Amino acid sequence: MNLETENMDSEFLISDLPLQEKLSALPQKPGVYRFKDIAGTVLYVGKAQSLRSRVRQYFQKSRANDPRIDAMIAKVRDVEITVTDTEVEALILESNLIKEIKPRYNVVLKDDKSYPYIVLTNEQFPRVFVTRKKSGNGGKYFGPYTDVGMMRAALKTVRDIFRIRSCNYDLSEETITHRKFKVCLDYHIKKCDGPCEAYQSREAYAAMIEKVAHILRGRIRPVVDSLETEMKKCASAMQFEEAAALRDKIRQLNVYREKQKIVDTREVNRDVFAVVTNNDDGCCVLFCIREGKVIGSRHFYFSNSADKNHGEMLEYLLERYYSEHEDYPDEILLSDDLIEPAAINNWIALRAGQNIKIFIPEKKDDIRIVQLVHHNAQYWLDELQIQRQKRGEVVPHAVQSLQHDLHLDTVPRRIECFDISNIQGSDTVASMVVFIDGKPKKSEYRKYRIRTVEGPNDFASMQEVVQRRYTALEKNKDSEPGLVIIDGGKGQLSSAVDVLHSLSLHIPLIGLAKRLEEIFVPGQSEPILLPKTSSSLRLLQQIRDEAHRFAVTYHRQIRSKRILRTEIDLIKGIGKTRSKELLEVFGSVQGIKFASLEQLSDVVGEKLALHIKEYFSEDGS
């Protein structure tokens, strides 16, 4: 154990001994791991075929640089694991934990709960109706339908063809035997076959509901084949009326089928997924293709997707989608490779009860279908950003460029900048300005009087103000900035870095030196020099200049108050209250100086008025 820990010091990027020991003791078994920060908050949940190999990869020096992973690993102080028997069990546990905990560094799927479903209830004689809520009562749900017209057409088709009960009766063997309910109007107009009075058996009703489920899943061919077989039997038995009714049902199904959009000439059952991303947003579109026709499409939005692997996003969506839906296709087509395809394959096969081919297409026709879905995903992502633009939520180009130029983990939508202001070390103050999405948020500006530093020491002053700000951040639960700017060079930056490290905060931090507009980054000896025409640099300059203006303005206020108070405080008998009254009445020291004795007496009394006049007469001015 000791020997392994010593080896890890040179191989891994961590110095925390308990964490080293945990990493060295990880088992080579499948399971789920959780990275936690110093406060015990779960940062990330992942699964692995081998916990030892997968988790240790994150901390190896040889790992490829990834800003998102680097930022996360810098916060990790503990690793918690759960060992499972199989990789499939790990996948299920991971999916449940992500839904429950919603860790910061896992991709977040935004479900739209407003779309309706068609439900087949879990009853002896199931009903069929529309709902917007999925309950855990064992019913079968079809949808959600993003196209309400398509949903109504599907519902009308099954109700026109099959005699499904519309009543809310609690039908059971006991209530039917005791004739608790009577047939309603639907029975008399041939919309229901009367199971409430045992005119239709449970077996016959179940066979009908099975056909309904096939149609709602888009599998119309088996239903048509079954009805054609029944029709031929009726015709052979000279039951021509029943045969004609079945013929009409077949015609209605064929009409419904022809209205569906054909995207594949082969009558295959497929689900096709394609994902696109832009900065922190992502979108995945699903086409449900049954018998070569699109019976439905659905789009999903992701947040926290900056720098996320598309395969990771697809994996998460497949886990979520097929844990909530029971309609499994024969094939699943994807736009990108999965991270751990074997686990996903095994899990879906286990749930479906059969092997399902999951692949990235290579044939021309299949590629065309995935491209169609990909174009739809891009459309929906563009639509999201257009709507955000209308609501004023779009992140400006300059802020996005800043993320790229500074190699930041996420878009720095909130930026905080600090500046120190003093004259020869007197009345030292500091300012903090806040920019959100590239615009000043003046209600969140803060100004500080330096308390602990004597004389002109910008480094120590910067340490004090950063300490005060980010200690308050934890107490007040304010939003953590995506970037902190320090007005100054390496010295001021180092002072701020020391403070953030002592607070165990890992906020991106830069120093901006005014002389050459050099950008200093912790851990880099050479500064970053951006082109003068760069939108990123112009934004940084705007923020730095605003912090400087705010600090200088505050410094002038403090200095003016000190000068005024010193002048008046020298007068015997004048304290803060009297000083304030005089300034309010006469407006300035000059106003007090040239006021008459009577005017001064009206404010402070004759005795103090005489002291004031004597003071200014001795002043000789």
URDAJO-V572396 format. One record per pair of residues at least 24 apart in sequence whose C-alpha atoms are under 8 Angstrom apart, sorted by the first residue. I is the first residue (numbers start at 1). J is the second residue. If there is no record, write none. Layout:
# URDAJO-V572396
i = [I,I]
j = [J,J]
This chain:
# URDAJO-V572396
i = [11,11,12,12,12,13,13,13,14,16,19,19,19,22,23,23,23,24,25,26,26,27,27,28,28,29,29,29,30,30,30,30,30,30,31,31,31,31,31,31,31,31,31,32,32,32,32,32,32,32,32,33,33,33,33,34,34,34,35,35,35,35,35,36,36,36,36,36,36,37,37,37,37,38,38,38,38,38,40,42,42,42,43,43,43,43,43,43,44,44,44,44,45,45,45,45,45,46,47,47,47,47,48,48,49,49,67,67,67,68,68,68,71,71,72,74,75,75,75,87,88,88,88,88,91,91,91,91,92,95,95,95,104,105,106,107,107,107,107,107,107,108,108,108,108,109,109,109,109,109,110,110,110,110,111,111,112,115,115,115,116,116,116,116,116,117,117,117,117,117,118,118,118,118,118,120,123,124,124,124,125,125,125,125,125,126,126,127,127,127,128,128,129,141,142,142,143,144,145,145,145,146,146,146,147,153,154,154,157,157,157,158,158,161,161,162,162,162,163,163,163,163,164,164,165,165,165,165,169,171,217,217,218,218,218,218,219,219,220,220,220,221,224,224,260,260,260,261,261,261,262,262,262,263,263,263,263,264,264,264,264,265,266,266,267,267,267,268,268,269,269,269,270,270,270,270,270,271,271,271,271,272,272,272,272,272,272,273,273,273,273,273,273,273,273,274,274,274,274,274,274,274,275,275,275,275,275,275,275,276,276,276,276,276,277,277,277,278,279,279,279,279,279,279,280,280,280,280,280,281,281,281,282,283,283,283,283,284,284,285,285,285,285,286,287,290,299,299,301,306,306,307,310,310,310,311,311,311,311,312,312,314,315,315,318,319,322,326,328,329,330,330,331,331,331,332,332,332,332,333,333,333,333,333,334,334,334,334,334,335,335,335,336,395,395,396,396,397,398,398,398,398,399,399,399,399,401,401,402,405,408,410,411,412,412,412,412,413,413,413,413,414,414,414,414,415,415,415,415,415,416,416,416,416,417,417,417,417,417,417,417,418,418,418,418,418,418,418,419,419,419,419,419,419,419,420,420,420,420,420,420,421,421,421,421,422,422,424,424,425,425,425,425,426,426,427,427,427,428,428,428,429,429,429,430,430,430,430,431,431,431,431,432,433,433,433,433,435,438,447,447,458,459,459,459,460,462,462,462,463,463,463,466,466,466,467,467,470,470,471,480,481,482,482,483,483,483,483,484,484,484,485,485,485,485,485,486,486,486,487,487,487,487,487,488,488,488,489,489,489,489,490,493,493,494,497,512,564,571,571,571,572,573,573,574,578]
j = [60,61,59,60,61,59,60,61,59,77,77,78,79,79,52,55,56,52,52,51,52,51,52,52,53,83,84,85,83,84,85,86,87,90,81,82,83,84,85,86,87,89,90,81,82,83,84,90,91,93,94,79,80,81,82,79,80,81,76,77,78,79,80,75,76,77,78,79,80,75,76,77,78,75,76,77,78,504,78,101,103,104,72,76,103,104,105,106,103,104,105,106,94,97,98,103,106,94,87,90,91,94,87,90,86,87,407,408,409,307,409,410,409,506,105,506,504,505,506,343,343,344,346,347,319,343,344,347,319,316,319,320,304,304,304,302,303,304,305,308,313,302,303,304,305,300,301,302,303,317,300,301,302,303,300,301,300,144,145,146,143,144,145,146,148,141,142,143,144,145,142,143,144,151,155,213,171,171,172,202,171,195,202,205,206,165,209,164,165,166,164,166,155,325,216,217,296,298,296,297,298,296,297,298,296,256,215,216,252,253,256,212,215,249,252,191,208,212,190,191,192,193,191,192,191,192,193,194,196,196,290,327,289,290,291,295,290,291,253,257,291,291,250,253,293,294,295,293,294,295,292,293,294,292,293,294,369,292,293,365,369,292,291,292,291,292,293,292,330,329,330,331,329,330,331,332,333,329,331,332,333,332,333,334,369,370,373,314,332,333,334,335,370,373,374,334,335,336,370,373,374,377,310,313,314,335,336,374,377,310,374,377,378,381,305,306,381,306,305,306,307,400,410,411,304,305,306,410,411,305,306,381,381,377,378,380,381,314,377,373,374,376,377,373,373,329,377,380,381,409,410,409,336,337,338,336,337,338,339,338,339,338,339,344,344,344,348,352,352,356,356,357,356,357,358,356,357,358,359,358,359,360,361,370,358,359,360,361,370,360,370,374,360,437,438,437,438,535,438,535,536,539,437,438,536,539,535,536,536,536,508,482,482,437,481,482,483,437,438,481,482,480,481,482,483,481,482,483,484,485,481,483,484,485,484,485,486,487,543,544,547,462,484,485,486,487,544,547,462,486,487,544,547,548,551,458,461,462,487,548,551,548,551,552,555,456,555,455,456,454,455,456,457,455,456,555,558,559,456,461,555,551,554,555,461,462,465,551,547,548,550,551,547,543,546,547,550,543,539,551,554,492,491,492,495,495,492,495,496,495,496,499,496,499,500,499,500,500,503,503,507,507,507,508,507,508,509,510,508,509,510,509,510,511,512,544,510,511,512,511,512,513,514,544,512,513,514,513,518,519,520,520,520,522,522,522,544,589,611,612,615,611,608,611,608,604]
